[in-house]
Amino acid sequence: MENLRWADSTVLITGGTGSFGRKFVDTLLKERRPKKLIVFSRDELKQHEMRQLYPDTNHSPMRYFIGDVRDKERLARAFHGVDVIIHAAAMKQVPACEYNPFEAVQTNVVGAKNIIDVAIDNGVKRVIAVSTDKAVSPVNLYGATKLVAEKLFVQGNAYAGGRTTRFACTRYGNVVGSRGSVVPLFVQQRNSGRVSITHPEMTRFWITLDQGIRFVIKCVERMHGGEIFVPKIPSMRLVDLAHAVAQDCEHEIVGIRPGEKIHEMLLSADEARHSVELDDMYIICPEDPDVRHTPPDDAHPVIEGFSFCSDSNHRWLSSEQFRALVPDVV
């Protein structure tokens, strides 16, 4: 693909009023300065609040679009003239997805299909989806829907045929302090002197919101189509996280919730067979020969049998490192 020139590009982000979307908009405006930046989301109140910070008046590149990824006709209107799409809209809460399964399918799967169809029809050049470690060997509906969405996006490159639209995914772990994260729960519980731990051996991958934003931007710039980009990020034991956030509190073991794993995985051994490695990331290359892909020149194949799991990670966060990483959270 030709190099991306942000200053000449119209960018749209779905789910643009969420924690990821707000930070993405702030970073892109300050560091890449796109020609136009469109926030697409369902919540008019959040758009109103966001408009106070990033006005769409005078010569501002900002635009706001009320809409739902389930609504294909609305997407068609929003995508007109767009060059780059960041697809961050999703149902993300595991319990909500379990209780409302078809709602999760409608948003996370049918919504992904709508994004792909409309992007191709409108000649959008680059589309990248934000995925999760829950999509690897999923045990809950949220992870299953994100796995399907990943498959749709990778195969979207073949579906596009000879057209110029290209699709890729980013996949990373828990975002510190994001909606539904355990960190705000620990902050809330520490006043009681006791925090709830689901399992004493539980581990998770962790990434800050700023790191996640910058990773997505980097992947948009280097994508060719069909890749799933996985950052090399550290793990942390939940008990160490609890110690970092609520240092003097007792730990109450409450048991694993439905749909939870003790450890998470970002790259499976089966995926490793068609993956390459860079200094800061893994790239899962498409297996379908119809999705033409050339790995970067500076990449090398992942070793046979490798898997990137939160319990066998080479990089770990201590409580002190976590506190230094996000001092405003703890």
Helices and strands as residue ranges (DSSP letters): G 6-8, E 10-14, H 19-31, E 36-41, H 44-53, E 62-66, H 72-78, E 84-87, H 94-99, H 101-105, I 106-110, H 111-121, E 126-132, G 133-135, H 141-159, E 166-172, E 174-175, H 182-189, G 190-192, E 194-197, E 203-207, H 209-222, E 228-231, E 235-237, H 238-245, E 250-253, E 265-267, H 269-272, E 275-277, E 281-284, E 300-301, E 308-309, H 319-325
